[in-house]
């Protein structure tokens, strides 16, 4: 299992919430950041999660693929943030 998804599941985040989070990430990354804060993940685990993403951004693509979402939407959202 993807380590991002594993950390989320370890904190009893439901599959529905995980899908909603990644869907939000593809549509509105800022909203996704707010959602992450509301999941109740302890700060040290959240820091570990962010470290994983920073060290290996490909994990996001793997998680999106594992969830059956369209990664091209993640790329489009990323491009919007860079403007």
Backbone as a ProteinNet text record, in pm:
[ID]
protein_1_A
[PRIMARY]
XXXXXXXXXXXXXXXXXXXXXXXXXXXXXXXXXXXXXXXXXXXXXXXXXXXXXXXXXXXXXXXXXXXXXXXXXXXXXXXXXXX
[TERTIARY]
84.2	0	88.5	42.2	110.3	126.3	246.6	268.6	178.5	140.5	48.6	-85.7	-135.9	-263.6	-252.7	-137.7	-118.3	-126.3	-64	-69.6	-212.5	-282.6	-421.4	-507	-491.3	-569.4	-531.4	-403.9	-355.8	-429.3	-475.3	-546.5	-697.6	-741.7	-885	-956	-884.4	-946.2	-1015.9	-1143.8	-1222	-1181.8	-1213.2	-1186.6	-1258.3	-1378.6	-1456.1	-1383.3	-1334.1	-1261.6	-1133	-1064.5	-940.4	-970.8	-1074.4	-1111.8	-1150.7	-1228	-1267.7	-1146	-1050	-928.3	-851.2	-830.6	-755.1	-835.5	-967.6	-1051.6	-1037.4	-1039.8	-1021.4	-884.4	-784.2	-649.4	-644.6	-724.8	-723.9	-801.4	-896.3	-981	-938.9	-900.7	-867.2	-766.7	-637.6	-535.1	-539.8	-579.9	-588.1	-697.8	-808.3	-915.8	-868.4	-790.8	-737.5	-649.6	-572.4	-487.9	-573.6	-684.1	-775.5	-836.9	-870.2	-929.6	-831	-704.5	-602.8	-598	-607.1	-604.1	-722.3	-834.4	-955.7	-964.1	-867.5	-874	-832.8	-773.2	-734.3	-607.7	-522.1	-395.1	-299.2	-233.8	-140.1	-30.4	13.6	113.3	238.8	286	408.6	385.8	266.9	236.3	212.5	150.5	128.1	261.6	356.6	490.9	559	540.6	597.6	536.8	406.3	336	389.2	403	453.2	597.6	677.5	815.1	821.6	732.8	726.9	698.2	601.3	561.3	675	742.1	851.5	968.7	998.8	1110.5	1078.3	952.1	914.4	776.9	772.3	644.4	569.1	640.6	575.5	474.5	486.5	390.5	248.6	236.9	103.6	43.7	124.9	74.9	34.4	115.3	81.9	-49.6	-67.9	-191.1	-311.8	-297.6	-407.2	-443.4	-342.6	-365.9	-432.1	-383.9	-440.1	-587.6	-622.4	-761	-847.5	-784.2	-858.8	-897.1	-822	-850.3	-760.2	-788	-715.7	-599.2	-475.8	-358.2	-339.3	-388	-370.7	-439.9	-545.5	-612.8	-523.9	-445.1	-349.6	-246.9	-197.5	-99.1	-158.8	-284.3	-350.8	-366.4	-403.1	-416.7	-281.5	-177.5	-42.3	-1.9	-34.7	-3.7	-78.1	-201.8	-279.1	-211	-157.2	-91.1	36.6	101	229.2	212.1	88	64.1	69.6
-118.4	0	124.5	224.7	352.3	408	458.3	507	624.2	708.7	818.7	760.2	665.7	602.6	524	460.9	382.6	471.8	588.9	680.8	727.8	758.9	803.5	693.3	571.1	458.9	427.7	444.2	421.2	511.6	625.8	721.3	714.7	597.8	570.1	668.6	715.9	800.6	705.4	726.6	634.2	645.1	539.9	540.1	657.2	686.4	797.7	929.4	950.3	1073.6	1083.9	971.8	970.7	1008.1	948	980.6	1127.1	1178.5	1319.2	1410.7	1372.7	1452.1	1459.7	1345.5	1345	1409	1396.2	1464.6	1615.4	1661.5	1804.9	1850.5	1764.9	1799.2	1824.1	1749.1	1766.4	1890.3	1933.9	2047	2177.2	2170.1	2290.8	2254.8	2258	2216.2	2291.7	2417.4	2493.7	2437	2397.7	2336.8	2203.6	2129.9	2001.1	2021.9	2129.1	2156.8	2179.6	2249.4	2270.5	2140.3	2054.2	1924.5	1839.7	1843.5	1765.3	1806.7	1937	1987.4	1942.1	1910.7	1869.8	1719.7	1643.8	1498.5	1448	1534.3	1494.4	1411.3	1424.8	1351.9	1427.7	1358	1426.1	1499.1	1614.7	1695.6	1618.8	1528.3	1455.4	1361.8	1302.2	1215	1297.7	1413.9	1503.1	1549.8	1577.8	1617.6	1502.3	1380.1	1263.3	1248.1	1267.9	1258.1	1361.6	1486	1592	1564.2	1509.1	1473	1368	1270	1166	1227.5	1317.4	1381	1467.8	1540.4	1627.7	1546	1432.8	1350.2	1270.2	1234.5	1151	1191.8	1299.7	1347.8	1243.5	1145.1	1040.5	961.5	967.2	896.8	950.1	1079.4	1135.3	1070	1057.8	995	850.7	779.3	640.5	633.2	723.4	722.9	755.2	853.8	892	774.8	707.8	592.1	479.3	455.1	349.6	377.3	505.3	543.1	547.8	531.7	531	670	772	908.8	945.3	1058.9	1104.6	1193.9	1144.6	1220.6	1347.6	1351.2	1473	1591.9	1566.4	1675.2	1727.9	1640.3	1683.9	1776	1738.2	1820.6	1956.2	1957.1	2082.7	2171.7	2112.6	2189.1	2245.2	2167.4	2211.5	2331.5	2325.6	2435.3	2562.2	2548.7	2663.4	2729.1	2649.1	2702.3	2778.3	2734.7	2795.8	2928.1	2963	3089	3206.4
0	0	0	-67.2	-73.6	68.7	104.6	241.9	281.8	187.2	218.1	262	184.1	217.1	347.3	369.8	492.1	616	611.2	725.2	748.7	641.1	656.1	717.5	669.3	722.5	866.8	899.8	1036	1135.6	1087.6	1173.5	1151.5	1105.3	1088.5	996.9	895.7	794.4	696.7	675.5	592.2	444.9	369.8	225.5	158.7	206.6	150.4	173.6	297.2	327.6	247.4	230.2	151.5	7.2	-49.5	-187.6	-200.6	-103.2	-106	-97.4	-13.4	1.9	-129.3	-193.3	-318.5	-431.5	-428.2	-527.3	-509.9	-384.4	-357	-403.9	-386.3	-429	-579.4	-655.3	-801	-842.9	-760.2	-797.6	-731.9	-604.6	-530.4	-420.8	-453.7	-356.5	-223.8	-226.6	-102.1	-11.6	-71.9	5	64	-12.2	35.4	158	159.8	275.6	400.5	383.8	495	542.1	447.3	481.2	561.9	524.1	594.6	741.4	765.1	901.4	985.2	919.1	990.2	1014.6	965.8	978.5	1116.4	1196.6	1331.8	1339.5	1239.7	1240.9	1333.3	1426.9	1517.7	1438.8	1490.1	1417.2	1376.5	1462.8	1427.7	1308.9	1299.3	1185	1059.6	1078	964.8	908.7	997.9	955.8	880.7	929.6	862.4	722.9	713.5	586	487.6	534.6	447.4	405.6	496.5	464.2	354.1	362.4	258.6	122.4	120.1	-6	-60.4	29.8	-14.6	-69.4	-5.6	-48.4	-173.5	-190.1	-302.5	-355.7	-434.6	-487.1	-571.7	-623.6	-703.8	-621.1	-487.9	-402.5	-421.8	-453.4	-478.1	-602.3	-706.7	-830	-802.3	-725.1	-691.7	-615	-518.6	-438.6	-525.4	-612.1	-701.5	-792.1	-845.7	-932.4	-854.3	-731.8	-647.7	-616	-605.2	-576.4	-702.4	-819.2	-944.7	-992.7	-950.2	-994	-1111.8	-1172.8	-1291.8	-1250.3	-1268.4	-1225.7	-1307.6	-1430.4	-1510.4	-1443.9	-1365.9	-1293.6	-1181.1	-1120.2	-1017.3	-1081.3	-1197.4	-1268.3	-1305.3	-1348.3	-1384.4	-1261.4	-1148.4	-1023.5	-980.6	-997.3	-962.4	-1049.6	-1177.4	-1268.8	-1226.9	-1181.7	-1135.6	-1015.8	-924.4	-805.9	-842.1	-948.2	-986.7	-1059.7	-1094.7	-1166.5	-1073.2
[MASK]
+++++++++++++++++++++++++++++++++++++++++++++++++++++++++++++++++++++++++++++++++++

